[in-house]
Amino acid sequence: MMPQANLPALTTVPAPAPVYHRGKIALRIGRRTKLSVGVTVTSQGLLAIGALVSSILLSTAVIVSVAVRADKS
């Protein structure tokens, strides 16, 4: 039989709870029209949204610059 080494016991550490960011807006247009919107998103979700918006803006800038160059020629 092999001798057992004195190893520390393995413990599992629970993952930290995600941080949620909440936002709510209520718009009233005139007397009859009312719009209420609420959103809950995690920090990772905010990063993903930021990446998507920046990629859309960058691609739009490329499309506009190509269109302007096409008009000049």
TAZIGI-V213808 format. One record per residue. N is the residue number from 1. RES is the residue in one small letter. OMEGA is omega in whole degrees, -180 to 180 (none if undefined). Layout:
{{N	RES	OMEGA} {N	RES	OMEGA}}
//
This chain:
{{1	m	-179} {2	m	176} {3	p	-179} {4	q	178} {5	a	177} {6	n	-180} {7	l	177} {8	p	179} {9	a	178} {10	l	178} {11	t	177} {12	t	178} {13	v	180} {14	p	178} {15	a	178} {16	p	179} {17	a	180} {18	p	178} {19	v	-180} {20	y	175} {21	h	-177} {22	r	177} {23	g	-180} {24	k	177} {25	i	176} {26	a	179} {27	l	175} {28	r	180} {29	i	-177} {30	g	-178} {31	r	-172} {32	r	-172} {33	t	180} {34	k	-179} {35	l	177} {36	s	-179} {37	v	175} {38	g	-180} {39	v	174} {40	t	-176} {41	v	177} {42	t	178} {43	s	177} {44	q	177} {45	g	177} {46	l	177} {47	l	179} {48	a	178} {49	i	178} {50	g	179} {51	a	179} {52	l	-179} {53	v	-180} {54	s	178} {55	s	177} {56	i	180} {57	l	179} {58	l	180} {59	s	177} {60	t	178} {61	a	178} {62	v	-179} {63	i	-180} {64	v	-179} {65	s	176} {66	v	180} {67	a	179} {68	v	178} {69	r	-180} {70	a	179} {71	d	-177} {72	k	-177} {73	s	none}}
//
